[in-house]
């Protein structure tokens, strides 16, 4: 495989799609040695076929706001690869959403879903709709308008969307309601539903819980434990909430959360009712974290990220490229031992390089945050069987899946000196599964 040639041709075809090109380059670079051991991959042009989505739907989403004004947003669904199962991946509603961001997310999702051991292909979608400051009625009307276009492209065995940034159980409820009305079937189709209409227990917590199960195993592999460790978390949404809950339960102390306005440093630890308060903050739709400081007497540091704190563990839980080279340097200087991306592509390539060259435990998003989509897969199973599992049963399966992902990372990521390169391990394991499926099914 000639990575530079392939990247150059992608840059020409998709100029300026920087997040997408970043995600592709990372995967290609790490799988190169394995790829070259398999001439059959090269012959079937697996890499060239994998980097382009199967298809992209773009559509207009017109809706009427509370003032009676017509608003027009863009909607997308990117069906990237379904070699191992139905397309599966979240919907992101955020003003920053564009093709590059959704393509990077869809591409990552292929490998992440392959790692979960469940039969799910990769896709992603969303809109540049900004939920910030929108009323309940506006959110509902937007979701309904979005689904009037999307419904024709999805289905329980074809493409199964879920939540991502800006899409939680409320949005999933409105989207599901409209799908059900239009398609006249109750087959599940979206995951992250409320319990009353086919949702799974543990799904809201799953991304954060799975992330902590993974980090726990990373530490244990080096003879360490989470007990007494200090953790910096970014974000204050659903993912950060689940992570804080499980981290605290496992004996660690979470000292930060953050929003677009800055970060909170709570020296005493974010535990108990303070964790639930995050959900309240989120529900206000103002997208600011500073009210936490007033309520609990913590420090609010405006316009900065929590990576300047002296902590043992850093868990990005907000968005892509939220931890850069400078942040990585600060964390390393302050003695960080482990960085686990619970957001998708939370660290920049320069930051990752620094962690790896300093032999710091670094877990990439597609392994660390796979518990979310894995539990979506478990929701699909329950829907297909028309039954519901107990919280214990779902949590047990989530545990098993995270252990399996960790084991795959060890298998393919262990370096000659014993250091575990989780990025390489995750990329190679996910890639091999998908590549073998593509090879077996012919040129499609
Ligand atoms: O990035 C992700 O894995 C998600 N947003 C969850 C996707 C899913 O289908 O549950």
Boltz pocket constraint, residues with backbone or C-beta under 6 A from the ligand:
constraints:
  - pocket:
      binder: B
      contacts: [[A, 88], [A, 89], [A, 90], [A, 91], [A, 112], [A, 160], [A, 161], [A, 162], [A, 163], [A, 164], [A, 165], [A, 191], [A, 344], [A, 369], [A, 370], [A, 372], [A, 373], [A, 374], [A, 376]]
      max_distance: 6.0
